[in-house]
Amino acid sequence: MRRFLAVCLLLLLVGCGDKAQDLYDTAQLEEKQFNKPHAMKLYRQIVEEYANSPYAKQAKTRLAELEKAR
């Protein structure tokens, strides 16, 4: 429940900003909370839906690192 509230608060604070950045920030938060499956899902979403975003390259890197650690 606490994690859900933290994610909601983060999303509220970012407002209508860059969607790729919002997803990346949320994925980072999920990693810090040891929810790697959800973080990986968010990184994949960035890569697939926002391929031209500067966050796509970072998301690819994090995704590769998380898959390697499996």
N, CA, C and O atoms as CSV, one atom per row, in Angstrom:
chain,resi,resn,atom,element,x,y,z
A,1,MET,N,N,0.822,-1.185,0.000
A,1,MET,CA,C,0.000,0.000,0.000
A,1,MET,C,C,0.868,1.252,0.000
A,1,MET,O,O,0.574,2.225,-0.695
A,2,ARG,N,N,1.932,1.217,0.780
A,2,ARG,CA,C,2.824,2.368,0.858
A,2,ARG,C,C,3.469,2.640,-0.504
A,2,ARG,O,O,3.617,3.792,-0.910
A,3,ARG,N,N,3.849,1.572,-1.197
A,3,ARG,CA,C,4.461,1.720,-2.518
A,3,ARG,C,C,3.471,2.335,-3.491
A,3,ARG,O,O,3.832,3.209,-4.279
A,4,PHE,N,N,2.232,1.887,-3.443
A,4,PHE,CA,C,1.194,2.426,-4.321
A,4,PHE,C,C,1.017,3.921,-4.085
A,4,PHE,O,O,0.913,4.698,-5.033
A,5,LEU,N,N,0.983,4.314,-2.827
A,5,LEU,CA,C,0.829,5.731,-2.502
A,5,LEU,C,C,2.031,6.544,-2.966
A,5,LEU,O,O,1.880,7.671,-3.437
A,6,ALA,N,N,3.219,5.973,-2.833
A,6,ALA,CA,C,4.421,6.675,-3.284
A,6,ALA,C,C,4.392,6.883,-4.795
A,6,ALA,O,O,4.739,7.958,-5.284
A,7,VAL,N,N,3.978,5.857,-5.531
A,7,VAL,CA,C,3.887,5.969,-6.985
A,7,VAL,C,C,2.834,6.997,-7.367
A,7,VAL,O,O,3.060,7.807,-8.266
A,8,CYS,N,N,1.700,6.978,-6.707
A,8,CYS,CA,C,0.643,7.962,-6.986
A,8,CYS,C,C,1.124,9.374,-6.705
A,8,CYS,O,O,0.862,10.289,-7.485
A,9,LEU,N,N,1.818,9.555,-5.608
A,9,LEU,CA,C,2.342,10.871,-5.269
A,9,LEU,C,C,3.350,11.333,-6.313
A,9,LEU,O,O,3.333,12.489,-6.734
A,10,LEU,N,N,4.213,10.438,-6.721
A,10,LEU,CA,C,5.197,10.774,-7.752
A,10,LEU,C,C,4.502,11.205,-9.039
A,10,LEU,O,O,4.885,12.201,-9.653
A,11,LEU,N,N,3.489,10.460,-9.441
A,11,LEU,CA,C,2.770,10.797,-10.659
A,11,LEU,C,C,2.034,12.127,-10.543
A,11,LEU,O,O,1.949,12.879,-11.514
A,12,LEU,N,N,1.512,12.412,-9.376
A,12,LEU,CA,C,0.842,13.695,-9.163
A,12,LEU,C,C,1.825,14.857,-9.216
A,12,LEU,O,O,1.515,15.921,-9.752
A,13,LEU,N,N,3.000,14.647,-8.662
A,13,LEU,CA,C,3.998,15.712,-8.644
A,13,LEU,C,C,4.525,16.040,-10.033
A,13,LEU,O,O,4.830,17.194,-10.333
A,14,VAL,N,N,4.629,15.021,-10.875
A,14,VAL,CA,C,5.158,15.258,-12.220
A,14,VAL,C,C,4.097,15.868,-13.120
A,14,VAL,O,O,4.430,16.540,-14.096
A,15,GLY,N,N,2.841,15.647,-12.814
A,15,GLY,CA,C,1.767,16.281,-13.575
A,15,GLY,C,C,1.751,15.885,-15.032
A,15,GLY,O,O,1.799,14.703,-15.371
A,16,CYS,N,N,1.684,16.875,-15.880
A,16,CYS,CA,C,1.539,16.642,-17.319
A,16,CYS,C,C,2.868,16.736,-18.040
A,16,CYS,O,O,2.911,17.183,-19.186
A,17,GLY,N,N,3.926,16.337,-17.417
A,17,GLY,CA,C,5.247,16.422,-18.020
A,17,GLY,C,C,5.454,15.391,-19.111
A,17,GLY,O,O,4.499,14.833,-19.651
A,18,ASP,N,N,6.679,15.156,-19.417
A,18,ASP,CA,C,7.098,14.198,-20.438
A,18,ASP,C,C,6.732,12.785,-19.980
A,18,ASP,O,O,7.187,12.331,-18.930
A,19,LYS,N,N,5.912,12.098,-20.765
A,19,LYS,CA,C,5.425,10.765,-20.390
A,19,LYS,C,C,6.571,9.761,-20.257
A,19,LYS,O,O,6.576,8.935,-19.343
A,20,ALA,N,N,7.533,9.834,-21.164
A,20,ALA,CA,C,8.676,8.915,-21.082
A,20,ALA,C,C,9.461,9.157,-19.797
A,20,ALA,O,O,9.905,8.212,-19.145
A,21,GLN,N,N,9.625,10.404,-19.447
A,21,GLN,CA,C,10.327,10.731,-18.205
A,21,GLN,C,C,9.537,10.241,-16.998
A,21,GLN,O,O,10.111,9.705,-16.050
A,22,ASP,N,N,8.226,10.424,-17.033
A,22,ASP,CA,C,7.377,9.950,-15.942
A,22,ASP,C,C,7.525,8.443,-15.751
A,22,ASP,O,O,7.674,7.957,-14.630
A,23,LEU,N,N,7.480,7.717,-16.861
A,23,LEU,CA,C,7.628,6.261,-16.797
A,23,LEU,C,C,9.007,5.872,-16.277
A,23,LEU,O,O,9.137,4.953,-15.468
A,24,TYR,N,N,10.033,6.576,-16.746
A,24,TYR,CA,C,11.391,6.270,-16.317
A,24,TYR,C,C,11.545,6.518,-14.814
A,24,TYR,O,O,12.118,5.695,-14.101
A,25,ASP,N,N,11.038,7.642,-14.345
A,25,ASP,CA,C,11.118,7.950,-12.921
A,25,ASP,C,C,10.379,6.906,-12.081
A,25,ASP,O,O,10.846,6.509,-11.014
A,26,THR,N,N,9.234,6.475,-12.573
A,26,THR,CA,C,8.469,5.450,-11.859
A,26,THR,C,C,9.219,4.120,-11.866
A,26,THR,O,O,9.235,3.412,-10.859
A,27,ALA,N,N,9.834,3.780,-12.987
A,27,ALA,CA,C,10.620,2.541,-13.064
A,27,ALA,C,C,11.782,2.583,-12.079
A,27,ALA,O,O,12.085,1.584,-11.425
A,28,GLN,N,N,12.429,3.736,-11.974
A,28,GLN,CA,C,13.522,3.886,-11.017
A,28,GLN,C,C,13.018,3.675,-9.580
A,28,GLN,O,O,13.667,3.009,-8.773
A,29,LEU,N,N,11.873,4.245,-9.288
A,29,LEU,CA,C,11.269,4.068,-7.966
A,29,LEU,C,C,10.953,2.596,-7.704
A,29,LEU,O,O,11.196,2.088,-6.609
A,30,GLU,N,N,10.414,1.922,-8.707
A,30,GLU,CA,C,10.092,0.487,-8.556
A,30,GLU,C,C,11.361,-0.321,-8.295
A,30,GLU,O,O,11.344,-1.251,-7.489
A,31,GLU,N,N,12.450,0.021,-8.962
A,31,GLU,CA,C,13.717,-0.678,-8.713
A,31,GLU,C,C,14.162,-0.482,-7.267
A,31,GLU,O,O,14.586,-1.429,-6.605
A,32,LYS,N,N,14.064,0.742,-6.789
A,32,LYS,CA,C,14.485,1.030,-5.410
A,32,LYS,C,C,13.636,0.272,-4.394
A,32,LYS,O,O,14.083,-0.010,-3.282
A,33,GLN,N,N,12.411,-0.052,-4.789
A,33,GLN,CA,C,11.523,-0.790,-3.896
A,33,GLN,C,C,11.558,-2.294,-4.187
A,33,GLN,O,O,10.695,-3.045,-3.734
A,34,PHE,N,N,12.566,-2.717,-4.946
A,34,PHE,CA,C,12.803,-4.128,-5.255
A,34,PHE,C,C,11.659,-4.766,-6.036
A,34,PHE,O,O,11.414,-5.966,-5.921
A,35,ASN,N,N,10.967,-3.966,-6.823
A,35,ASN,CA,C,9.907,-4.485,-7.687
A,35,ASN,C,C,10.431,-4.490,-9.122
A,35,ASN,O,O,9.966,-3.738,-9.978
A,36,LYS,N,N,11.407,-5.355,-9.355
A,36,LYS,CA,C,12.075,-5.388,-10.653
A,36,LYS,C,C,11.163,-5.808,-11.799
A,36,LYS,O,O,11.313,-5.276,-12.899
A,37,PRO,N,N,10.223,-6.735,-11.603
A,37,PRO,CA,C,9.343,-7.077,-12.733
A,37,PRO,C,C,8.544,-5.877,-13.245
A,37,PRO,O,O,8.385,-5.705,-14.453
A,38,HIS,N,N,8.044,-5.054,-12.331
A,38,HIS,CA,C,7.284,-3.877,-12.771
A,38,HIS,C,C,8.214,-2.841,-13.403
A,38,HIS,O,O,7.848,-2.200,-14.388
A,39,ALA,N,N,9.396,-2.676,-12.852
A,39,ALA,CA,C,10.376,-1.755,-13.432
A,39,ALA,C,C,10.705,-2.179,-14.867
A,39,ALA,O,O,10.768,-1.340,-15.766
A,40,MET,N,N,10.912,-3.465,-15.075
A,40,MET,CA,C,11.230,-3.970,-16.412
A,40,MET,C,C,10.070,-3.706,-17.376
A,40,MET,O,O,10.289,-3.338,-18.530
A,41,LYS,N,N,8.855,-3.894,-16.904
A,41,LYS,CA,C,7.683,-3.628,-17.740
A,41,LYS,C,C,7.652,-2.154,-18.166
A,41,LYS,O,O,7.372,-1.842,-19.323
A,42,LEU,N,N,7.937,-1.271,-17.239
A,42,LEU,CA,C,7.935,0.162,-17.545
A,42,LEU,C,C,9.063,0.522,-18.508
A,42,LEU,O,O,8.860,1.324,-19.420
A,43,TYR,N,N,10.246,-0.056,-18.319
A,43,TYR,CA,C,11.350,0.204,-19.240
A,43,TYR,C,C,11.001,-0.279,-20.649
A,43,TYR,O,O,11.289,0.403,-21.633
A,44,ARG,N,N,10.383,-1.452,-20.742
A,44,ARG,CA,C,9.964,-1.955,-22.064
A,44,ARG,C,C,8.959,-1.008,-22.717
A,44,ARG,O,O,9.017,-0.757,-23.921
A,45,GLN,N,N,8.047,-0.492,-21.916
A,45,GLN,CA,C,7.045,0.435,-22.437
A,45,GLN,C,C,7.714,1.692,-23.000
A,45,GLN,O,O,7.314,2.187,-24.054
A,46,ILE,N,N,8.710,2.198,-22.318
A,46,ILE,CA,C,9.442,3.380,-22.807
A,46,ILE,C,C,10.100,3.064,-24.146
A,46,ILE,O,O,9.992,3.839,-25.096
A,47,VAL,N,N,10.777,1.931,-24.216
A,47,VAL,CA,C,11.487,1.549,-25.434
A,47,VAL,C,C,10.522,1.374,-26.604
A,47,VAL,O,O,10.819,1.790,-27.724
A,48,GLU,N,N,9.383,0.768,-26.349
A,48,GLU,CA,C,8.428,0.490,-27.417
A,48,GLU,C,C,7.611,1.718,-27.831
A,48,GLU,O,O,7.400,1.947,-29.022
A,49,GLU,N,N,7.157,2.498,-26.867
A,49,GLU,CA,C,6.238,3.594,-27.164
A,49,GLU,C,C,6.920,4.950,-27.354
A,49,GLU,O,O,6.353,5.850,-27.972
A,50,TYR,N,N,8.126,5.093,-26.825
A,50,TYR,CA,C,8.809,6.384,-26.881
A,50,TYR,C,C,10.242,6.206,-27.365
A,50,TYR,O,O,11.186,6.718,-26.763
A,51,ALA,N,N,10.384,5.480,-28.453
A,51,ALA,CA,C,11.709,5.121,-28.983
A,51,ALA,C,C,12.565,6.345,-29.308
A,51,ALA,O,O,13.792,6.256,-29.264
A,52,ASN,N,N,11.961,7.463,-29.628
A,52,ASN,CA,C,12.717,8.665,-29.981
A,52,ASN,C,C,13.036,9.550,-28.781
A,52,ASN,O,O,13.676,10.592,-28.921
A,53,SER,N,N,12.594,9.137,-27.626
A,53,SER,CA,C,12.846,9.910,-26.408
A,53,SER,C,C,14.281,9.670,-25.934
A,53,SER,O,O,14.835,8.589,-26.129
A,54,PRO,N,N,14.867,10.682,-25.315
A,54,PRO,CA,C,16.206,10.464,-24.726
A,54,PRO,C,C,16.186,9.401,-23.622
A,54,PRO,O,O,17.226,8.836,-23.284
A,55,TYR,N,N,15.019,9.135,-23.073
A,55,TYR,CA,C,14.914,8.134,-22.009
A,55,TYR,C,C,14.921,6.709,-22.554
A,55,TYR,O,O,15.148,5.761,-21.802
A,56,ALA,N,N,14.678,6.550,-23.835
A,56,ALA,CA,C,14.645,5.208,-24.427
A,56,ALA,C,C,16.005,4.523,-24.329
A,56,ALA,O,O,16.083,3.334,-24.020
A,57,LYS,N,N,17.060,5.261,-24.587
A,57,LYS,CA,C,18.403,4.672,-24.499
A,57,LYS,C,C,18.713,4.244,-23.067
A,57,LYS,O,O,19.251,3.161,-22.837
A,58,GLN,N,N,18.370,5.098,-22.112
A,58,GLN,CA,C,18.596,4.765,-20.709
A,58,GLN,C,C,17.756,3.557,-20.301
A,58,GLN,O,O,18.219,2.685,-19.566
A,59,ALA,N,N,16.526,3.519,-20.784
A,59,ALA,CA,C,15.639,2.401,-20.458
A,59,ALA,C,C,16.188,1.094,-21.025
A,59,ALA,O,O,16.130,0.058,-20.364
A,60,LYS,N,N,16.721,1.140,-22.249
A,60,LYS,CA,C,17.320,-0.063,-22.850
A,60,LYS,C,C,18.482,-0.561,-22.002
A,60,LYS,O,O,18.626,-1.761,-21.769
A,61,THR,N,N,19.300,0.366,-21.550
A,61,THR,CA,C,20.455,-0.003,-20.728
A,61,THR,C,C,20.014,-0.655,-19.426
A,61,THR,O,O,20.528,-1.710,-19.053
A,62,ARG,N,N,19.067,-0.033,-18.734
A,62,ARG,CA,C,18.591,-0.586,-17.464
A,62,ARG,C,C,17.932,-1.945,-17.677
A,62,ARG,O,O,18.129,-2.871,-16.891
A,63,LEU,N,N,17.151,-2.052,-18.744
A,63,LEU,CA,C,16.471,-3.307,-19.041
A,63,LEU,C,C,17.490,-4.421,-19.272
A,63,LEU,O,O,17.331,-5.528,-18.757
A,64,ALA,N,N,18.525,-4.132,-20.039
A,64,ALA,CA,C,19.576,-5.135,-20.290
A,64,ALA,C,C,20.257,-5.539,-18.994
A,64,ALA,O,O,20.526,-6.720,-18.773
A,65,GLU,N,N,20.537,-4.566,-18.137
A,65,GLU,CA,C,21.190,-4.872,-16.869
A,65,GLU,C,C,20.305,-5.726,-15.964
A,65,GLU,O,O,20.787,-6.648,-15.306
A,66,LEU,N,N,19.024,-5.419,-15.935
A,66,LEU,CA,C,18.102,-6.210,-15.109
A,66,LEU,C,C,17.908,-7.614,-15.668
A,66,LEU,O,O,17.802,-8.575,-14.906
A,67,GLU,N,N,17.861,-7.741,-16.990
A,67,GLU,CA,C,17.721,-9.076,-17.583
A,67,GLU,C,C,18.969,-9.899,-17.367
A,67,GLU,O,O,18.886,-11.111,-17.166
A,68,LYS,N,N,20.120,-9.263,-17.406
A,68,LYS,CA,C,21.390,-9.962,-17.182
A,68,LYS,C,C,21.481,-10.483,-15.742
A,68,LYS,O,O,22.050,-11.546,-15.493
A,69,ALA,N,N,20.924,-9.734,-14.815
A,69,ALA,CA,C,20.984,-10.100,-13.392
A,69,ALA,C,C,20.007,-11.220,-13.037
A,69,ALA,O,O,20.062,-11.746,-11.926
A,70,ARG,N,N,19.138,-11.587,-13.932
A,70,ARG,CA,C,18.142,-12.628,-13.627
A,70,ARG,C,C,18.772,-13.959,-13.406
A,70,ARG,O,O,18.072,-14.937,-13.140
